[in-house]
Amino acid sequence: MTLLSKHHGLGNDFLVAVEPSRSLSSTDALLWCDRRRGIGADGLISAESLSSDGSLWSMTLWNADGSRAEISGNGIRCMAQAIVQGSDFDGERSLSIRTDGGMRQLQIWADRRAGVHHAKVSMGAATAGPDPYDKWEIFGLAPVRQQTVDIGNPHLVVEIEDPELIDLAAIGPEIETSYDAGINLHLIRVEDPATLSLYVWERGAGITQACGSGASAAAWATNQWGLTDSSVTVRQPGGDAKVDVTPDEVFLTGPTTYVATIDVPD
């Protein structure tokens, strides 16, 4: 049997296996993340301890389509919750997590609500990525501005009027596959210098309720454009996350909620 726990960060849900009894694979992700024939999730995470004191871990992440992902801002918080729920945890705990996108530092603490934790993640440095998308005319759209962002994984942040009215299911696949490594698409509107709204098409998962690395990328991009402050609330369909942008790195803070524990036959 493989023991999984299910968690979500603002509706972006993950299956987490802490110290799994066998090596997991993309096949497991395809099977278990399927919302009709499996358990259902946006991704699968394998968490393995790298230190005797439980402070250093590795994170392996597969998207729902079985592809490997470098990092997830919501997924890493879900993984941290799975880790602390399986230990004698009281108060705040710090974790170092090795991901395919590099090392990440995280602080996690419990909410007074049962099954809810909050975590602050150092998402690393954000940098400009490849050229922005240049075929918007095929969708009849004209972005106000756009920016690709690398924050350990690739993002395209697009400021557009009324982003909530855009059919992401129609444009997301075309834009995702127009980049060799794929890309996460984020349609945004800046509400004021401290608030922006974000709608997500995630590489390998499709439309999701939230994206932690995408929220971080969008806050960095709008700060670079001079539209937002260094501390921003990012509103997403699944809820709000807080992002703090510094000259050296970006910090993401948000909740993670435990859903269930599942034993899966091998």
C-alpha positions in Angstrom: 0.0 0.0 0.0 1.1 3.6 -0.7 -0.1 6.1 1.9 -1.1 9.5 0.4 -2.6 12.6 1.9 -4.5 15.1 0.0 -4.1 18.9 0.6 -5.0 22.1 -1.2 -3.5 25.6 -1.3 -6.4 27.9 -2.3 -8.1 25.1 -4.2 -4.9 24.0 -6.0 -4.8 20.4 -4.8 -2.1 17.8 -4.5 -1.5 14.3 -3.4 1.5 13.9 -1.1 3.4 10.8 -0.3 5.8 11.3 2.7 8.7 8.8 2.6 6.8 6.5 0.2 7.4 2.8 0.5 8.4 2.6 -3.2 9.6 5.0 -5.9 6.7 6.9 -7.5 6.5 7.8 -11.2 4.7 9.8 -13.8 2.4 6.8 -14.3 1.3 7.1 -10.7 0.5 10.8 -11.3 -1.6 10.0 -14.4 -3.5 7.3 -12.5 -4.1 9.0 -9.2 -4.6 12.6 -10.3 -7.4 11.7 -12.8 -10.5 13.3 -11.5 -12.9 10.7 -12.9 -11.0 7.4 -12.7 -8.5 8.2 -9.9 -8.5 10.3 -6.7 -8.2 13.6 -8.4 -5.6 16.4 -8.0 -3.6 18.9 -9.9 -0.3 17.1 -9.0 1.5 14.4 -7.1 4.4 15.0 -4.7 6.9 12.6 -3.3 8.6 13.9 -0.1 11.8 12.3 1.1 13.8 13.2 4.2 17.5 14.1 3.6 18.5 14.7 7.2 18.2 12.9 10.6 16.5 15.9 12.3 13.8 16.2 9.6 14.7 19.7 8.6 16.0 18.9 5.1 13.7 17.3 2.4 13.5 16.6 -1.3 10.5 17.3 -3.3 9.6 15.5 -6.6 6.6 16.9 -8.3 4.5 15.5 -11.2 1.7 17.4 -12.9 -1.7 15.8 -13.4 -0.6 14.9 -17.0 2.4 13.0 -15.7 5.0 15.6 -16.7 7.7 16.6 -14.2 7.5 20.1 -12.7 10.3 22.1 -11.1 8.5 23.8 -8.3 5.0 24.7 -7.1 4.4 27.5 -4.5 1.1 25.9 -3.4 2.4 22.3 -3.7 5.5 23.0 -1.5 3.1 24.3 1.2 1.0 21.2 0.9 4.1 19.1 1.2 5.2 20.9 4.3 1.8 20.4 5.9 2.0 16.7 5.2 5.4 16.5 6.8 4.4 18.4 10.0 1.2 16.5 10.4 3.2 13.3 10.6 5.5 14.6 13.4 5.3 16.0 16.9 4.7 19.6 15.8 4.0 22.6 18.0 4.4 26.2 17.0 6.4 27.3 14.0 8.8 25.0 12.1 11.4 25.7 9.4 12.1 23.4 6.5 14.7 23.4 3.7 13.4 21.7 0.6 15.4 20.6 -2.4 13.3 20.9 -5.6 14.0 20.5 -9.3 14.0 24.4 -9.4 16.6 24.7 -6.6 16.6 24.9 -2.8 13.6 26.6 -1.1 13.3 27.7 2.6 9.9 27.5 4.3 8.3 28.4 7.6 5.0 26.7 8.6 2.7 27.3 11.5 -0.8 26.0 12.5 -4.0 28.0 12.2 -6.6 27.7 15.0 -8.9 26.0 12.5 -8.4 22.2 12.4 -6.6 21.0 9.3 -5.3 24.4 8.3 -1.7 25.7 8.3 0.0 28.8 6.9 3.4 28.8 5.3 5.8 31.4 4.1 8.1 30.2 1.2 11.2 31.8 -0.1 10.5 31.3 -3.8 14.0 32.4 -4.9 15.0 35.0 -7.4 12.7 36.0 -10.3 14.3 36.9 -13.6 13.0 37.7 -17.1 12.4 34.7 -19.3 12.2 34.1 -23.1 10.4 36.4 -25.5 6.7 37.0 -24.8 4.0 35.4 -26.9 3.5 37.2 -30.2 0.4 35.7 -31.8 -2.4 37.2 -29.8 -4.2 38.3 -32.9 -5.3 34.7 -33.5 -7.4 35.1 -30.4 -8.6 38.6 -31.2 -6.8 39.9 -28.0 -4.4 42.8 -27.4 -2.6 42.6 -24.1 -1.8 45.9 -22.3 1.7 44.5 -21.5 3.3 41.1 -20.9 6.4 39.5 -19.4 7.8 36.0 -19.2 9.3 35.2 -15.8 11.6 32.4 -14.6 11.1 31.7 -10.8 12.5 28.2 -11.0 9.7 27.3 -13.5 8.4 29.3 -16.5 5.6 31.8 -16.6 3.9 34.3 -18.9 2.3 37.2 -17.1 -0.2 39.1 -19.2 -2.0 42.3 -18.2 -5.3 42.4 -20.0 -8.7 44.1 -19.6 -11.4 41.9 -18.0 -9.2 38.8 -17.7 -12.1 36.9 -16.0 -14.0 37.0 -19.3 -11.3 35.2 -21.3 -11.8 31.5 -22.1 -8.5 30.1 -20.7 -9.5 26.6 -21.9 -9.4 27.9 -25.5 -6.1 29.9 -25.4 -4.2 28.1 -22.7 -3.1 24.9 -24.6 -1.9 26.9 -27.6 0.2 29.3 -25.6 1.5 26.5 -23.3 2.8 24.4 -26.2 4.2 27.4 -28.1 7.2 27.3 -25.7 9.6 24.3 -26.0 9.5 23.6 -22.2 5.8 24.7 -21.9 4.8 27.7 -19.9 2.3 28.7 -17.2 -0.1 31.4 -18.4 -1.4 34.1 -16.0 -4.0 36.7 -17.1 -3.9 39.6 -14.6 -5.5 42.9 -13.8 -3.9 45.4 -11.4 -6.6 46.6 -9.0 -4.4 49.0 -7.1 -0.8 49.2 -6.0 -1.4 46.6 -3.3 -3.7 44.2 -5.1 -3.9 42.3 -8.3 -6.3 39.7 -9.7 -4.9 36.6 -11.4 -6.4 33.8 -13.6 -4.4 30.6 -14.3 -3.7 28.1 -17.0 -1.1 25.8 -15.5 1.3 23.8 -17.6 0.4 20.1 -17.3 -2.7 20.7 -15.2 -4.9 23.2 -17.2 -7.2 25.7 -15.4 -6.5 25.7 -11.7 -8.0 27.7 -8.8 -4.6 29.2 -7.8 -0.9 29.1 -8.6 1.7 30.0 -6.0 4.7 30.4 -8.3 2.4 32.2 -10.7 1.3 34.7 -8.0 4.9 35.3 -7.2 5.9 35.8 -10.9 2.9 38.2 -11.4 3.8 40.3 -8.3 7.4 40.5 -9.5 6.4 41.5 -13.0 3.9 44.2 -12.0 6.5 45.5 -9.5 9.0 45.7 -12.3 6.5 47.6 -14.4 6.0 50.1 -11.5 2.4 49.2 -11.1 2.5 47.5 -7.6 4.2 47.9 -4.3 6.7 45.4 -2.9 3.9 43.8 -0.9 0.9 42.6 -2.9 -2.3 40.6 -2.3 -2.9 38.3 -5.2 -6.6 37.5 -5.7 -7.3 34.2 -7.4 -10.5 32.2 -7.9 -9.4 29.9 -5.0 -8.5 32.7 -2.6 -5.9 35.3 -1.7 -2.1 34.9 -1.3 0.4 37.4 -0.1 3.6 38.1 -2.1 6.6 40.2 -0.9 9.1 41.2 -3.5 12.6 42.1 -2.5 15.7 42.9 -4.6 17.1 39.4 -4.1 14.1 37.1 -3.9 10.3 36.7 -3.7 8.3 35.4 -0.7 4.9 33.7 -0.9 2.6 33.4 2.1 -0.7 31.5 2.1 -2.7 28.7 3.6 -2.7 25.0 3.1 -5.6 22.8 4.0 -5.7 19.0 4.8 -8.4 17.1 3.0 -8.0 13.4 3.5 -5.6 10.4 3.9 -5.8 7.6 1.3 -4.3 4.1 1.2 -3.7 3.1 -2.4 -3.0 -0.5 -3.3 0.4 -1.1 -5.1 
